[in-house]
């Protein structure tokens, strides 16, 4: 699990993490398969505009859902180090243009992302590497990532392969309560979905089966084909 500097409480009871000044832990509780600490928006970002460089409507891509899922699946087993960092996803995000934008929004500094919770960074990295980032978006903060899909009118309640799925361990359907994010592999049609997620289990990329009751909603990239 990505580690942070905590004050006065245990990891299982803390929702906030110190990322420089105020950057929020985007995946706290992501390793847990059950209810865990809820993510709360930091004061600096709670009402901040969700503003990626271009909207999803403006940019078409020639990437399919299968291509995105194939790359995500190829990362299964990649693990963070003992300090909660060391993944290619954290390193890429910390060096990216988007990091400068989210620092301006949330506070902190680039180095803070190197040991930060990385579920949303993993989704963003897959988008970057496949050429699907204009449709998948990029952020380290799960709530802002989901709000970007919603602002682009690409957020809904139906599980589709390649969709970006946002979770709240409490079962809340409020975007501000999102704890975790991953990719949908398939709808199992039994009340569960199969997923590929970063920063889960023992701090790894893993394939998981999740109950739909924990899903806040799905972001829909406009894939080719």
MDAnalysis code that builds the backbone (N, CA, C; Angstrom):
import MDAnalysis as mda
import numpy as np

u = mda.Universe.empty(675, n_residues=225, atom_resindex=np.repeat(np.arange(225), 3), trajectory=True)
u.add_TopologyAttr("name", ["N", "CA", "C"] * 225)
u.add_TopologyAttr("resid", np.arange(1, 226))
u.add_TopologyAttr("resname", ["UNK", "UNK", "UNK", "UNK", "UNK", "UNK", "UNK", "UNK", "UNK", "UNK", "UNK", "UNK", "UNK", "UNK", "UNK", "UNK", "UNK", "UNK", "UNK", "UNK", "UNK", "UNK", "UNK", "UNK", "UNK", "UNK", "UNK", "UNK", "UNK", "UNK", "UNK", "UNK", "UNK", "UNK", "UNK", "UNK", "UNK", "UNK", "UNK", "UNK", "UNK", "UNK", "UNK", "UNK", "UNK", "UNK", "UNK", "UNK", "UNK", "UNK", "UNK", "UNK", "UNK", "UNK", "UNK", "UNK", "UNK", "UNK", "UNK", "UNK", "UNK", "UNK", "UNK", "UNK", "UNK", "UNK", "UNK", "UNK", "UNK", "UNK", "UNK", "UNK", "UNK", "UNK", "UNK", "UNK", "UNK", "UNK", "UNK", "UNK", "UNK", "UNK", "UNK", "UNK", "UNK", "UNK", "UNK", "UNK", "UNK", "UNK", "UNK", "UNK", "UNK", "UNK", "UNK", "UNK", "UNK", "UNK", "UNK", "UNK", "UNK", "UNK", "UNK", "UNK", "UNK", "UNK", "UNK", "UNK", "UNK", "UNK", "UNK", "UNK", "UNK", "UNK", "UNK", "UNK", "UNK", "UNK", "UNK", "UNK", "UNK", "UNK", "UNK", "UNK", "UNK", "UNK", "UNK", "UNK", "UNK", "UNK", "UNK", "UNK", "UNK", "UNK", "UNK", "UNK", "UNK", "UNK", "UNK", "UNK", "UNK", "UNK", "UNK", "UNK", "UNK", "UNK", "UNK", "UNK", "UNK", "UNK", "UNK", "UNK", "UNK", "UNK", "UNK", "UNK", "UNK", "UNK", "UNK", "UNK", "UNK", "UNK", "UNK", "UNK", "UNK", "UNK", "UNK", "UNK", "UNK", "UNK", "UNK", "UNK", "UNK", "UNK", "UNK", "UNK", "UNK", "UNK", "UNK", "UNK", "UNK", "UNK", "UNK", "UNK", "UNK", "UNK", "UNK", "UNK", "UNK", "UNK", "UNK", "UNK", "UNK", "UNK", "UNK", "UNK", "UNK", "UNK", "UNK", "UNK", "UNK", "UNK", "UNK", "UNK", "UNK", "UNK", "UNK", "UNK", "UNK", "UNK", "UNK", "UNK", "UNK", "UNK", "UNK", "UNK", "UNK", "UNK", "UNK", "UNK", "UNK", "UNK", "UNK", "UNK", "UNK"])
u.atoms.positions = np.array([
    [0.848, -1.200, 0.000],
    [0.000, 0.000, 0.000],
    [0.876, 1.239, 0.000],
    [0.549, 2.194, -0.827],
    [1.291, 3.444, -0.842],
    [1.217, 4.097, 0.527],
    [2.352, 4.614, 0.983],
    [2.436, 5.118, 2.350],
    [2.450, 6.636, 2.367],
    [1.965, 7.195, 3.488],
    [1.905, 8.632, 3.673],
    [2.318, 8.956, 5.100],
    [2.427, 10.236, 5.385],
    [2.716, 10.681, 6.739],
    [1.401, 10.939, 7.458],
    [1.113, 10.142, 8.480],
    [-0.149, 10.259, 9.202],
    [0.087, 10.898, 10.564],
    [-0.950, 11.524, 11.068],
    [-0.852, 12.158, 12.382],
    [-2.037, 11.764, 13.240],
    [-1.775, 11.115, 14.351],
    [-2.785, 10.894, 15.366],
    [-3.814, 9.836, 15.042],
    [-3.600, 8.954, 14.065],
    [-4.563, 7.898, 13.770],
    [-3.875, 6.833, 12.940],
    [-4.518, 5.659, 12.890],
    [-3.957, 4.563, 12.131],
    [-4.334, 4.680, 10.670],
    [-3.672, 3.879, 9.806],
    [-3.968, 3.897, 8.376],
    [-5.424, 3.549, 8.101],
    [-5.967, 2.601, 8.851],
    [-7.316, 2.141, 8.552],
    [-8.379, 3.163, 8.941],
    [-8.018, 4.136, 9.772],
    [-9.001, 5.121, 10.199],
    [-8.784, 6.498, 9.601],
    [-7.693, 6.683, 8.874],
    [-7.373, 7.996, 8.317],
    [-7.843, 8.089, 6.888],
    [-8.494, 9.194, 6.547],
    [-8.910, 9.430, 5.166],
    [-7.963, 10.377, 4.454],
    [-7.267, 11.227, 5.199],
    [-6.389, 12.199, 4.578],
    [-4.944, 11.737, 4.643],
    [-4.164, 12.166, 3.670],
    [-2.741, 11.886, 3.642],
    [-2.016, 13.166, 3.311],
    [-0.800, 13.283, 3.827],
    [-0.019, 14.468, 3.532],
    [0.768, 14.212, 2.258],
    [0.411, 14.905, 1.216],
    [1.111, 14.827, -0.062],
    [1.635, 16.221, -0.300],
    [2.864, 16.484, 0.156],
    [3.323, 17.850, 0.157],
    [2.462, 18.612, 1.139],
    [1.650, 19.548, 0.647],
    [0.784, 20.329, 1.531],
    [-0.597, 19.718, 1.650],
    [-1.326, 19.550, 0.505],
    [-2.735, 19.152, 0.615],
    [-3.202, 18.158, -0.417],
    [-2.306, 17.535, -1.202],
    [-2.761, 16.571, -2.202],
    [-3.353, 15.361, -1.507],
    [-4.492, 14.878, -1.984],
    [-5.216, 13.800, -1.315],
    [-4.760, 12.429, -1.753],
    [-4.835, 11.460, -0.878],
    [-4.554, 10.073, -1.210],
    [-5.670, 9.534, -2.073],
    [-5.352, 9.221, -3.333],
    [-6.413, 8.839, -4.256],
    [-6.859, 7.402, -4.095],
    [-6.089, 6.588, -3.387],
    [-6.478, 5.197, -3.320],
    [-6.509, 4.615, -1.936],
    [-6.627, 5.403, -0.892],
    [-6.641, 4.873, 0.458],
    [-7.783, 3.891, 0.608],
    [-7.472, 2.682, 1.073],
    [-8.492, 1.654, 1.185],
    [-8.607, 0.822, -0.072],
    [-7.871, 1.134, -1.112],
    [-7.997, 0.403, -2.368],
    [-7.540, -1.031, -2.227],
    [-6.623, -1.297, -1.293],
    [-6.135, -2.652, -1.111],
    [-7.175, -3.528, -0.438],
    [-8.162, -2.895, 0.170],
    [-9.162, -3.638, 0.917],
    [-10.284, -4.046, -0.016],
    [-10.812, -5.227, 0.154],
    [-11.942, -5.651, -0.661],
    [-13.269, -5.236, -0.059],
    [-13.231, -4.680, 1.161],
    [-14.455, -4.316, 1.854],
    [-14.400, -2.855, 2.246],
    [-15.402, -2.410, 3.021],
    [-15.481, -0.997, 3.379],
    [-14.236, -0.552, 4.104],
    [-13.781, 0.663, 3.808],
    [-12.586, 1.208, 4.411],
    [-12.757, 2.700, 4.544],
    [-11.662, 3.394, 4.856],
    [-11.734, 4.836, 5.037],
    [-12.222, 5.512, 3.774],
    [-13.120, 6.471, 3.937],
    [-13.671, 7.173, 2.784],
    [-12.762, 8.320, 2.395],
    [-12.640, 8.558, 1.107],
    [-11.819, 9.647, 0.620],
    [-12.595, 10.951, 0.689],
    [-11.975, 11.977, 1.237],
    [-12.596, 13.289, 1.338],
    [-11.811, 14.279, 0.484],
    [-12.500, 15.173, -0.240],
    [-11.777, 16.139, -1.047],
    [-11.019, 17.122, -0.184],
    [-9.763, 17.470, -0.539],
    [-9.009, 18.447, 0.230],
    [-9.619, 19.827, 0.055],
    [-9.360, 20.692, 1.004],
    [-9.941, 22.027, 0.957],
    [-9.583, 22.746, -0.335],
    [-8.372, 22.536, -0.816],
    [-7.915, 23.247, -2.007],
    [-8.571, 22.748, -3.276],
    [-9.088, 21.511, -3.250],
    [-9.583, 20.920, -4.485],
    [-11.068, 20.624, -4.484],
    [-11.741, 20.819, -3.373],
    [-13.129, 20.398, -3.270],
    [-14.013, 21.016, -4.344],
    [-13.811, 22.288, -4.629],
    [-14.641, 22.965, -5.615],
    [-13.836, 23.407, -6.828],
    [-12.654, 22.831, -6.990],
    [-11.796, 23.230, -8.101],
    [-12.378, 22.732, -9.414],
    [-12.253, 23.500, -10.485],
    [-12.745, 23.036, -11.782],
    [-11.966, 21.845, -12.283],
    [-12.665, 20.929, -12.930],
    [-12.013, 19.769, -13.524],
    [-11.648, 20.168, -14.944],
    [-10.382, 20.464, -15.183],
    [-9.996, 21.100, -16.433],
    [-8.785, 20.405, -17.032],
    [-9.001, 19.352, -17.800],
    [-7.920, 18.763, -18.569],
    [-7.715, 19.604, -19.818],
    [-6.613, 19.382, -20.497],
    [-6.246, 20.251, -21.618],
    [-7.323, 20.310, -22.696],
    [-7.897, 19.160, -23.033],
    [-8.975, 19.106, -24.017],
    [-10.082, 18.209, -23.478],
    [-11.302, 18.498, -23.864],
    [-12.401, 17.636, -23.441],
    [-12.401, 16.369, -24.281],
    [-13.068, 15.341, -23.760],
    [-13.140, 14.075, -24.491],
    [-13.841, 14.241, -25.828],
    [-14.809, 15.170, -25.889],
    [-15.532, 15.369, -27.139],
    [-14.641, 15.933, -28.236],
    [-13.580, 16.631, -27.860],
    [-12.742, 17.302, -28.838],
    [-11.744, 16.378, -29.515],
    [-11.471, 15.228, -28.933],
    [-10.369, 14.400, -29.404],
    [-10.812, 12.972, -29.655],
    [-10.687, 12.510, -30.879],
    [-10.964, 11.130, -31.223],
    [-9.678, 10.315, -31.131],
    [-9.816, 9.035, -30.895],
    [-8.655, 8.155, -30.804],
    [-8.867, 6.930, -31.686],
    [-7.769, 6.271, -32.021],
    [-7.828, 5.053, -32.834],
    [-7.438, 3.851, -31.996],
    [-7.894, 3.835, -30.765],
    [-7.537, 2.793, -29.802],
    [-8.812, 2.077, -29.375],
    [-8.756, 0.753, -29.297],
    [-9.929, -0.023, -28.902],
    [-9.893, -0.351, -27.411],
    [-11.046, -0.724, -26.884],
    [-11.117, -1.161, -25.489],
    [-10.244, -2.385, -25.260],
    [-10.202, -3.289, -26.229],
    [-9.379, -4.498, -26.080],
    [-7.901, -4.166, -25.975],
    [-7.451, -3.161, -26.721],
    [-6.047, -2.769, -26.650],
    [-5.707, -2.192, -25.278],
    [-6.601, -1.381, -24.749],
    [-6.391, -0.804, -23.422],
    [-6.373, -1.900, -22.357],
    [-7.313, -2.823, -22.435],
    [-7.367, -3.901, -21.444],
    [-6.166, -4.825, -21.558],
    [-5.680, -5.040, -22.766],
    [-4.509, -5.908, -22.947],
    [-3.293, -5.302, -22.267],
    [-3.088, -3.992, -22.420],
    [-1.944, -3.368, -21.750],
    [-2.120, -3.383, -20.242],
    [-3.332, -3.065, -19.775],
    [-3.582, -3.089, -18.334],
    [-3.303, -4.479, -17.764],
    [-3.759, -5.502, -18.471],
    [-3.564, -6.873, -17.991],
    [-2.096, -7.272, -18.001],
    [-1.328, -6.732, -18.941],
    [0.101, -7.049, -19.002],
    [0.860, -6.537, -17.788],
    [0.250, -5.608, -17.037],
    [0.897, -5.036, -15.856],
    [0.575, -5.798, -14.567],
    [-0.291, -6.793, -14.650],
    [-0.656, -7.551, -13.450],
    [0.603, -8.125, -12.797],
    [0.734, -7.888, -11.507],
    [1.898, -8.342, -10.758],
    [2.895, -7.246, -10.464],
    [2.824, -6.120, -11.189],
    [3.707, -4.994, -10.874],
    [3.351, -4.485, -9.481],
    [4.361, -4.281, -8.654],
    [4.124, -3.976, -7.241],
    [4.905, -2.743, -6.810],
    [4.354, -2.046, -5.837],
    [5.076, -0.938, -5.212],
    [6.168, -1.472, -4.304],
    [7.094, -0.593, -3.905],
    [8.158, -1.002, -2.994],
    [7.715, -0.830, -1.544],
    [8.632, -1.041, -0.616],
    [8.290, -1.001, 0.806],
    [7.844, 0.373, 1.266],
    [8.173, 1.406, 0.494],
    [7.774, 2.765, 0.845],
    [6.485, 3.193, 0.154],
    [5.865, 2.264, -0.568],
    [4.635, 2.598, -1.264],
    [4.851, 3.280, -2.589],
    [6.076, 3.240, -3.095],
    [6.401, 3.891, -4.364],
    [7.119, 2.948, -5.302],
    [7.858, 3.531, -6.233],
    [8.695, 2.743, -7.127],
    [8.004, 2.201, -8.353],
    [6.704, 2.502, -8.538],
    [6.025, 1.972, -9.716],
    [6.279, 2.883, -10.917],
    [6.198, 2.332, -12.125],
    [6.356, 3.191, -13.306],
    [5.250, 4.225, -13.430],
    [4.109, 3.965, -12.824],
    [2.956, 4.848, -12.935],
    [3.171, 6.120, -12.112],
    [3.694, 5.955, -10.905],
    [3.996, 7.108, -10.059],
    [5.121, 7.947, -10.664],
    [6.158, 7.275, -11.162],
    [7.292, 8.000, -11.746],
    [6.853, 8.787, -12.976],
    [6.043, 8.151, -13.823],
    [5.563, 8.838, -15.020],
    [4.713, 10.041, -14.641],
    [3.771, 9.855, -13.714],
    [2.870, 10.945, -13.363],
    [3.634, 12.109, -12.744],
    [4.573, 11.796, -11.842],
    [5.325, 12.856, -11.173],
    [6.078, 13.733, -12.168],
    [6.492, 13.156, -13.291],
    [7.248, 13.903, -14.307],
    [6.358, 14.525, -15.379],
    [5.055, 14.274, -15.315],
    [4.157, 14.671, -16.405],
    [3.711, 16.122, -16.303],
    [3.227, 16.639, -17.412],
    [2.608, 17.963, -17.431],
    [1.410, 18.017, -16.493],
    [0.655, 16.930, -16.443],
    [-0.544, 16.900, -15.605],
    [-0.204, 17.095, -14.132],
    [0.951, 16.591, -13.683],
    [1.348, 16.769, -12.292],
    [1.470, 18.245, -11.951],
    [2.030, 19.027, -12.862],
    [2.142, 20.469, -12.620],
    [0.765, 21.096, -12.460],
    [-0.204, 20.619, -13.253],
    [-1.562, 21.155, -13.184],
    [-2.262, 20.767, -11.886],
    [-2.085, 19.516, -11.455],
    [-2.766, 19.082, -10.236],
    [-2.085, 19.635, -8.986],
    [-0.789, 19.881, -9.045],
    [-0.115, 20.565, -7.935],
    [-0.681, 21.969, -7.772],
    [-0.884, 22.652, -8.889],
    [-1.460, 23.996, -8.824],
    [-2.860, 23.962, -8.222],
    [-3.584, 22.883, -8.459],
    [-4.940, 22.724, -7.927],
    [-4.933, 22.324, -6.458],
    [-4.085, 21.366, -6.093],
    [-4.151, 20.720, -4.782],
    [-3.050, 21.113, -3.812],
    [-1.979, 21.712, -4.322],
    [-0.825, 21.965, -3.482],
    [0.148, 20.799, -3.529],
    [1.261, 20.915, -2.831],
    [2.260, 19.853, -2.812],
    [3.359, 20.085, -3.816],
    [3.996, 18.999, -4.239],
    [5.093, 19.079, -5.193],
    [5.195, 17.757, -5.940],
    [5.982, 17.738, -7.005],
    [6.085, 16.539, -7.839],
    [6.554, 15.322, -7.055],
    [7.514, 15.516, -6.165],
    [8.074, 14.382, -5.429],
    [7.023, 13.679, -4.584],
    [5.993, 14.410, -4.175],
    [4.954, 13.807, -3.338],
    [4.221, 12.689, -4.047],
    [4.144, 12.761, -5.380],
    [3.443, 11.717, -6.124],
    [4.212, 10.398, -6.146],
    [5.493, 10.430, -5.853],
    [6.322, 9.231, -6.007],
    [5.966, 8.127, -5.021],
    [5.394, 8.479, -3.878],
    [4.948, 7.484, -2.905],
    [3.450, 7.594, -2.620],
    [2.731, 8.273, -3.511],
    [1.292, 8.486, -3.297],
    [0.484, 7.289, -3.777],
    [-0.728, 7.177, -3.265],
    [-1.652, 6.149, -3.743],
    [-1.826, 6.300, -5.256],
    [-1.767, 5.192, -5.977],
    [-1.525, 5.283, -7.420],
    [-2.569, 4.613, -8.301],
    [-3.766, 4.331, -7.775],
    [-4.777, 3.675, -8.611],
    [-5.162, 4.529, -9.817],
    [-5.363, 5.838, -9.592],
    [-5.738, 6.709, -10.702],
    [-4.543, 6.971, -11.620],
    [-3.356, 7.003, -11.051],
    [-2.154, 7.151, -11.879],
    [-1.988, 5.948, -12.809],
    [-2.320, 4.765, -12.328],
    [-2.236, 3.563, -13.163],
    [-3.189, 3.668, -14.348],
    [-4.433, 4.035, -14.096],
    [-5.408, 4.198, -15.176],
    [-4.906, 5.235, -16.179],
    [-4.374, 6.344, -15.656],
    [-3.873, 7.410, -16.522],
    [-2.686, 6.942, -17.358],
    [-1.790, 6.182, -16.740],
    [-0.606, 5.662, -17.446],
    [-1.020, 4.738, -18.582],
    [-1.977, 3.869, -18.347],
    [-2.444, 2.978, -19.411],
    [-2.994, 3.801, -20.572],
    [-3.737, 4.847, -20.245],
    [-4.237, 5.724, -21.289],
    [-3.111, 6.365, -22.081],
    [-2.091, 6.828, -21.381],
    [-0.950, 7.463, -22.049],
    [-0.226, 6.492, -22.966],
    [0.049, 5.299, -22.464],
    [0.857, 4.342, -23.222],
    [0.130, 3.797, -24.448],
    [-1.172, 3.740, -24.398],
    [-1.940, 3.207, -25.536],
    [-2.367, 4.286, -26.522],
    [-2.196, 5.541, -26.154],
    [-2.692, 6.624, -26.982],
    [-4.143, 6.967, -26.717],
    [-4.709, 6.411, -25.648],
    [-6.117, 6.642, -25.318],
    [-6.310, 7.716, -24.257],
    [-5.238, 8.379, -23.839],
    [-5.360, 9.354, -22.761],
    [-6.381, 10.454, -23.034],
    [-6.531, 10.965, -24.283],
    [-7.539, 12.006, -24.487],
    [-8.956, 11.564, -24.124],
    [-9.201, 10.245, -24.146],
    [-10.522, 9.725, -23.791],
    [-10.566, 9.144, -22.379],
    [-9.416, 8.737, -21.843],
    [-9.362, 8.153, -20.503],
    [-9.099, 9.212, -19.445],
    [-8.468, 10.312, -19.839],
    [-8.137, 11.359, -18.885],
    [-6.892, 11.021, -18.091],
    [-6.461, 11.998, -17.271],
    [-5.293, 11.738, -16.406],
    [-5.389, 12.590, -15.161],
    [-5.235, 11.918, -14.028],
    [-5.286, 12.591, -12.734],
    [-4.747, 11.631, -11.689],
    [-4.318, 12.181, -10.559],
    [-3.923, 11.360, -9.410],
    [-5.030, 11.291, -8.372],
    [-6.062, 12.088, -8.555],
    [-7.155, 12.222, -7.574],
    [-8.412, 11.610, -8.183],
    [-8.906, 10.533, -7.593],
    [-10.006, 9.775, -8.182],
    [-11.278, 10.601, -8.361],
    [-11.575, 11.472, -7.394],
    [-12.795, 12.278, -7.489],
    [-12.726, 13.207, -8.705],
    [-11.593, 13.887, -8.883],
    [-11.427, 14.779, -10.032],
    [-11.476, 13.998, -11.339],
    [-10.935, 12.793, -11.333],
    [-10.944, 11.957, -12.530],
    [-12.386, 11.618, -12.920],
    [-13.177, 11.228, -11.947],
    [-14.582, 10.906, -12.221],
    [-15.355, 12.139, -12.676],
    [-15.085, 13.283, -12.060],
    [-15.801, 14.499, -12.432],
    [-15.457, 14.943, -13.853],
    [-14.267, 14.616, -14.311],
    [-13.902, 14.918, -15.703],
    [-14.789, 14.129, -16.666],
    [-14.980, 12.837, -16.374],
    [-15.899, 12.049, -17.206],
    [-17.308, 12.636, -17.153],
    [-17.763, 12.992, -15.954],
    [-19.110, 13.540, -15.824],
    [-19.253, 14.853, -16.591],
    [-18.229, 15.704, -16.528],
    [-18.274, 16.986, -17.228],
    [-18.323, 16.800, -18.738],
    [-17.782, 15.672, -19.201],
    [-17.797, 15.350, -20.627],
    [-19.010, 14.511, -21.023],
    [-19.948, 14.354, -20.087],
    [-21.184, 13.592, -20.340],
    [-20.864, 12.153, -20.745],
    [-19.862, 11.585, -20.106],
    [-19.459, 10.203, -20.367],
    [-19.388, 9.415, -19.055],
    [-20.370, 9.586, -18.207],
    [-20.401, 8.909, -16.914],
    [-21.773, 8.284, -16.747],
    [-21.794, 6.998, -16.351],
    [-23.075, 6.323, -16.220],
    [-23.016, 5.130, -15.298],
    [-24.008, 4.263, -15.406],
    [-24.196, 3.178, -14.430],
    [-24.163, 1.787, -15.047],
    [-23.742, 1.672, -16.301],
    [-23.705, 0.379, -16.976],
    [-22.259, -0.068, -17.151],
    [-21.953, -1.279, -16.703],
    [-20.597, -1.817, -16.832],
    [-20.330, -2.234, -18.271],
    [-19.247, -1.703, -18.839],
    [-18.860, -2.046, -20.203],
    [-17.364, -2.357, -20.224],
    [-16.925, -3.335, -21.010],
    [-15.488, -3.618, -21.095],
    [-14.703, -2.377, -21.511],
    [-13.648, -2.092, -20.768],
    [-12.816, -0.931, -21.044],
    [-13.261, 0.333, -20.352],
    [-14.448, 0.313, -19.727],
    [-14.894, 1.481, -18.970],
    [-13.995, 1.670, -17.753],
    [-13.886, 2.904, -17.303],
    [-13.147, 3.234, -16.084],
    [-14.145, 3.217, -14.938],
    [-13.932, 2.338, -13.972],
    [-14.908, 2.142, -12.907],
    [-14.418, 2.801, -11.623],
    [-15.330, 3.532, -10.974],
    [-15.020, 4.261, -9.749],
    [-15.789, 3.640, -8.586],
    [-15.067, 3.420, -7.474],
    [-15.618, 2.713, -6.324],
    [-15.730, 3.612, -5.099],
    [-16.759, 3.349, -4.293],
    [-16.836, 3.853, -2.927],
    [-17.097, 2.655, -2.033],
    [-16.207, 2.400, -1.088],
    [-16.364, 1.207, -0.245],
    [-17.610, 1.300, 0.631],
    [-18.122, 2.502, 0.849],
    [-19.326, 2.660, 1.666],
    [-20.601, 2.361, 0.894],
    [-20.486, 2.259, -0.437],
    [-21.660, 2.066, -1.266],
    [-22.313, 3.364, -1.707],
    [-21.704, 4.498, -1.352],
    [-22.233, 5.791, -1.762],
    [-22.208, 5.933, -3.280],
    [-23.157, 6.669, -3.812],
    [-23.189, 6.980, -5.240],
    [-22.777, 8.427, -5.507],
    [-22.226, 9.075, -4.497],
    [-21.765, 10.452, -4.610],
    [-20.330, 10.468, -5.115],
    [-20.066, 11.228, -6.166],
    [-18.724, 11.274, -6.729],
    [-17.688, 11.745, -5.709],
    [-18.078, 12.569, -4.776],
    [-17.134, 13.062, -3.765],
    [-16.695, 11.977, -2.783],
    [-17.375, 10.829, -2.785],
    [-17.050, 9.747, -1.856],
    [-16.219, 8.645, -2.508],
    [-15.740, 8.877, -3.720],
    [-14.973, 7.848, -4.436],
    [-13.662, 7.558, -3.728],
    [-13.350, 6.253, -3.592],
    [-12.119, 5.799, -2.962],
    [-11.091, 5.231, -3.933],
    [-11.547, 4.705, -5.079],
    [-10.664, 3.834, -5.858],
    [-11.159, 3.778, -7.295],
    [-10.269, 3.375, -8.204],
    [-10.604, 3.347, -9.625],
    [-9.846, 2.212, -10.315],
    [-10.430, 1.695, -11.391],
    [-9.777, 0.663, -12.195],
    [-10.460, 0.564, -13.544],
    [-10.187, -0.516, -14.259],
    [-10.817, -0.778, -15.552],
    [-11.778, -1.958, -15.437],
    [-12.903, -1.879, -16.122],
    [-13.828, -3.011, -16.221],
    [-13.321, -3.969, -17.289],
    [-13.163, -5.250, -16.922],
    [-12.913, -6.292, -17.928],
    [-14.230, -6.812, -18.484],
    [-15.163, -7.117, -17.564],
    [-16.461, -7.623, -18.018],
    [-17.480, -7.543, -16.895],
    [-18.737, -7.532, -17.295],
    [-19.857, -7.663, -16.373],
    [-20.141, -9.155, -16.232],
    [-20.112, -9.651, -15.003],
    [-20.317, -11.083, -14.771],
    [-21.798, -11.457, -14.693],
    [-22.669, -10.475, -14.737],
    [-24.125, -10.689, -14.740],
    [-24.602, -11.495, -13.532],
    [-23.881, -11.321, -12.423],
    [-24.297, -11.955, -11.171],
    [-24.191, -10.974, -10.010],
    [-24.201, -9.678, -10.355],
    [-24.036, -8.649, -9.340],
    [-22.598, -8.242, -9.118],
    [-21.686, -8.793, -9.930],
    [-20.273, -8.449, -9.803],
    [-19.691, -8.067, -11.163],
    [-18.534, -7.416, -11.121],
    [-17.761, -7.130, -12.319],
    [-16.335, -7.639, -12.127],
    [-15.692, -8.019, -13.210],
    [-14.269, -8.345, -13.205],
    [-13.509, -7.100, -13.621],
    [-12.417, -6.816, -12.918],
    [-11.691, -5.566, -13.121],
    [-10.186, -5.805, -13.187],
    [-9.480, -4.793, -13.672],
    [-8.029, -4.695, -13.544],
    [-7.759, -3.386, -12.827],
    [-7.020, -3.459, -11.705],
    [-6.825, -2.283, -10.853],
    [-5.373, -2.172, -10.420],
    [-4.909, -0.960, -10.273],
    [-3.625, -0.703, -9.644],
    [-3.811, -0.319, -8.191],
    [-2.735, -0.473, -7.413],
    [-2.749, -0.106, -5.990],
    [-3.840, -0.855, -5.236],
    [-3.888, -2.155, -5.440],
    [-4.890, -2.974, -4.774],
    [-4.215, -4.205, -4.177],
    [-4.964, -5.004, -3.425],
    [-4.400, -6.200, -2.808],
    [-3.212, -5.850, -1.923],
    [-2.045, -6.337, -2.296],
    [-0.819, -6.059, -1.554],
    [-0.017, -4.940, -2.196],
    [-0.706, -3.954, -2.750],
    [-0.026, -2.847, -3.404],
    [0.460, -3.236, -4.781],
    [-0.386, -3.931, -5.534],
    [-0.013, -4.435, -6.842],
    [-1.082, -4.078, -7.877],
    [-0.752, -4.344, -9.138],
    [-1.771, -4.398, -10.180],
    [-2.352, -5.796, -10.140],
    [-3.664, -5.896, -10.032],
    [-4.318, -7.190, -9.904],
    [-5.622, -7.224, -10.691],
    [-6.043, -8.415, -11.041],
    [-7.400, -8.649, -11.526],
    [-8.262, -8.961, -10.310],
    [-9.407, -8.303, -10.232],
    [-10.283, -8.470, -9.086],
    [-11.714, -8.741, -9.539],
    [-12.518, -9.260, -8.633],
    [-13.967, -9.345, -8.822],
    [-14.597, -8.497, -7.733],
    [-15.402, -7.512, -8.147],
    [-15.967, -6.550, -7.205],
    [-17.499, -6.563, -7.278],
    [-18.169, -6.366, -6.142],
    [-19.627, -6.234, -6.179],
    [-20.035, -4.897, -6.781],
    [-21.068, -4.910, -7.564],
    [-21.555, -3.665, -8.156],
    [-22.067, -2.697, -7.097],
    [-22.396, -3.202, -5.932],
    [-22.880, -2.336, -4.858],
    [-21.832, -1.315, -4.427],
    [-20.558, -1.575, -4.717],
    [-19.486, -0.646, -4.365],
    [-19.136, 0.309, -5.505],
    [-19.824, 0.199, -6.623],
    [-19.535, 1.038, -7.785],
    [-20.313, 2.347, -7.694],
    [-19.594, 3.460, -7.798],
    [-20.242, 4.772, -7.874],
    [-20.739, 5.009, -9.296],
    [-19.929, 4.628, -10.266],
    [-20.306, 4.798, -11.660],
    [-19.146, 4.477, -12.571],
    [-19.378, 4.643, -13.858],
    [-18.403, 4.262, -14.876],
    [-18.135, 5.433, -15.806],
    [-16.858, 5.636, -16.136],
    [-16.475, 6.584, -17.158],
    [-16.304, 5.859, -18.472],
    [-16.833, 6.450, -19.546],
    [-16.846, 5.770, -20.843],
    [-15.936, 6.478, -21.852],
    [-14.727, 5.969, -22.056],
    [-13.925, 6.475, -23.161],
    [-14.596, 6.157, -24.496],
    [-14.455, 7.038, -25.457],
    [-15.023, 6.821, -26.791],
    [-13.984, 6.070, -27.619],
    [-13.937, 4.756, -27.437],
    [-12.948, 3.930, -28.103],
    [-13.251, 3.779, -29.595],
    [-12.227, 3.452, -30.347],
    [-12.415, 3.118, -31.761],
    [-12.994, 1.715, -31.880],
    [-13.713, 1.455, -32.952],
    [-14.204, 0.113, -33.208],
    [-15.398, -0.286, -32.352],
])
